[in-house]
Amino acid sequence: MTTSRLNFPQGLLAGQVAIITGAAQGIGAETARVFSREGCKVAVADLDQAKASAVVEAIKAEGGDAIAVAGDVTKNDYIDLLVQKTAEFGNGQIHIIVNNAGYAWDDPIEKIQDKQWDTIISLHNTAPFKLVRAAAPYFMVEDGKDRCIINISSTSGVYGNAGQASYALAKAGVIGLTKTIALEWGPRFGVRANTVAFGPIKTRLTTAPEGEFVVRPDGTKHAVGFHHGYDEPEKWIGDIPLRRIGTPQDAAKAILATASPLFSYVTGQTIMVSGGRGGM
Ligand SMILES: NC(=O)c1ccc[n+]([C@@H]2O[C@H](COP(=O)([O-])OP(=O)(O)OC[C@H]3O[C@@H](n4cnc5c(N)ncnc54)[C@H](O)[C@@H]3O)[C@@H](O)[C@H]2O)c1
């Protein structure tokens, strides 16, 4: 059998339905937009209702279809609601989950408080697990359709990073979750699961100006922008073979590639999207 011409006139993800967490801005929002342009219906899941709704409106303005489901992925009720609303929106189908919501709450090991630790593990590990578990009925299906889970990691999870013990552990943890999903749901249901691990990407997470916060579920604020911006890129790009900071577009294209039929025989892998940083 030969490979047919690799064009997908209806889009790489035509007819599919995706949940993308943390999709109100940054990497998740760009992923929602590129998925939509490739024919996918998208549930934009995020803490930030106003920004999630703006992403949905922009997608609809381009002729795509999306819904905003606002809430906190660390809350059980929200996970159930997200799966239920997406399944309704998708006429009973969900094909893709991108576990992307997250931020870092950094300190050196000796200063990390239990609350800091628990928050980061709950956000990056427990929440993705619970979302995948809640969506199991939509993935454990033998109908021959493409389905995949993508968990977002970081070079910190693969190589470690001084000052990021909780984040590094959590981002390493999703790699084990990914491989286990691939092993459990691949043989019978054909579900692919891959991790996409980013190096530095220019988003609010890394570049927020002084004074920008994530509001935690308990109402307290957490400062973001831990690198005080990449506005002096020469300080950061010395160990990056491509000698530039990545963009949300670079990140979203890699997630799209991983979700697409071009990666139909790729599962259980950690795709490094880091400009080559950290080793090749
Ligand atoms: N930007 C980078 O350099 C970089 C590098 C490696 C990995 N990552 C990872 O990529 C993912 C996206 O990061 P980004 O840079 O786009 O950040 P971002 O801050 O621009 O966007 C993250 C989104 O996640 C949402 N979010 C946070 N906590 C949430 C919760 N409890 N429930 C629902 N939504 C929540 C935020 O509201 C925000 O909209 C994260 O998992 C991050 O750890 C980013």
The ligand as a Tripos MOL2 file, in Angstrom:
@<TRIPOS>MOLECULE
LIG
   44    48     1     0     0
SMALL
NO_CHARGES

@<TRIPOS>ATOM
      1 N1          5.8940   29.0300   28.5330 N.am      1 LIG1
      2 C1          6.9040   28.1950   28.7290 C.2       1 LIG1
      3 O1          8.0850   28.5490   28.6030 O.2       1 LIG1
      4 C2          6.6320   26.7600   29.0800 C.ar      1 LIG1
      5 C3          7.7020   25.8630   29.0710 C.ar      1 LIG1
      6 C4          7.4760   24.5330   29.4010 C.ar      1 LIG1
      7 C5          6.1980   24.1040   29.7120 C.ar      1 LIG1
      8 N2          5.1650   25.0030   29.7360 N.ar      1 LIG1
      9 C6          3.8360   24.5050   30.0930 C.3       1 LIG1
     10 O2          2.9260   24.8340   29.0770 O.3       1 LIG1
     11 C7          1.6030   24.9500   29.6490 C.3       1 LIG1
     12 C8          0.9610   26.2610   29.2040 C.3       1 LIG1
     13 O3          1.7410   27.3370   29.7030 O.3       1 LIG1
     14 P1          1.7250   28.8140   29.0720 P.3       1 LIG1
     15 O4          3.1420   29.2170   28.9650 O.co2     1 LIG1
     16 O5          0.8540   28.8630   27.8730 O.co2     1 LIG1
     17 O6          1.0900   29.6210   30.3050 O.3       1 LIG1
     18 P2         -0.0400   30.7660   30.3860 P.3       1 LIG1
     19 O7          0.0640   31.3050   31.7570 O.co2     1 LIG1
     20 O8          0.0700   31.6940   29.2270 O.co2     1 LIG1
     21 O9         -1.3930   29.9350   30.2240 O.3       1 LIG1
     22 C9         -1.7490   28.9400   31.1540 C.3       1 LIG1
     23 C10        -3.2530   28.9140   31.3150 C.3       1 LIG1
     24 O10        -3.5640   27.8900   32.2800 O.3       1 LIG1
     25 C11        -4.6690   28.3670   33.0500 C.3       1 LIG1
     26 N3         -4.7370   27.6800   34.3300 N.ar      1 LIG1
     27 C12        -3.8340   27.7390   35.3430 C.ar      1 LIG1
     28 N4         -4.2750   27.0400   36.4030 N.ar      1 LIG1
     29 C13        -5.4900   26.5070   36.0440 C.ar      1 LIG1
     30 C14        -6.4480   25.6940   36.7090 C.ar      1 LIG1
     31 N5         -6.2610   25.2930   37.9810 N.pl3     1 LIG1
     32 N6         -7.5800   25.3410   36.0450 N.ar      1 LIG1
     33 C15        -7.7890   25.7740   34.7760 C.ar      1 LIG1
     34 N7         -6.9170   26.5550   34.1000 N.ar      1 LIG1
     35 C16        -5.7840   26.9170   34.7240 C.ar      1 LIG1
     36 C17        -4.3860   29.8560   33.2170 C.3       1 LIG1
     37 O11        -5.5620   30.5790   33.5710 O.3       1 LIG1
     38 C18        -3.8270   30.2300   31.8560 C.3       1 LIG1
     39 O12        -4.8340   30.7070   30.9900 O.3       1 LIG1
     40 C19         1.7770   24.8140   31.1650 C.3       1 LIG1
     41 O13         1.4940   23.4780   31.5500 O.3       1 LIG1
     42 C20         3.2550   25.1170   31.3530 C.3       1 LIG1
     43 O14         3.7590   24.5280   32.5350 O.3       1 LIG1
     44 C21         5.3440   26.3170   29.4120 C.ar      1 LIG1
@<TRIPOS>BOND
     1     1     2 1
     2     2     3 2
     3     2     4 1
     4     4     5 ar
     5     4    44 ar
     6     5     6 ar
     7     6     7 ar
     8     7     8 ar
     9     8     9 1
    10     8    44 ar
    11     9    10 1
    12     9    42 1
    13    10    11 1
    14    11    12 1
    15    11    40 1
    16    12    13 1
    17    13    14 1
    18    14    15 2
    19    14    16 1
    20    14    17 1
    21    17    18 1
    22    18    19 2
    23    18    20 1
    24    18    21 1
    25    21    22 1
    26    22    23 1
    27    23    24 1
    28    23    38 1
    29    24    25 1
    30    25    26 1
    31    25    36 1
    32    26    27 ar
    33    26    35 ar
    34    27    28 ar
    35    28    29 ar
    36    29    30 ar
    37    29    35 ar
    38    30    31 1
    39    30    32 ar
    40    32    33 ar
    41    33    34 ar
    42    34    35 ar
    43    36    37 1
    44    36    38 1
    45    38    39 1
    46    40    41 1
    47    40    42 1
    48    42    43 1
@<TRIPOS>SUBSTRUCTURE
     1 LIG1         1 GROUP 0 **** ****
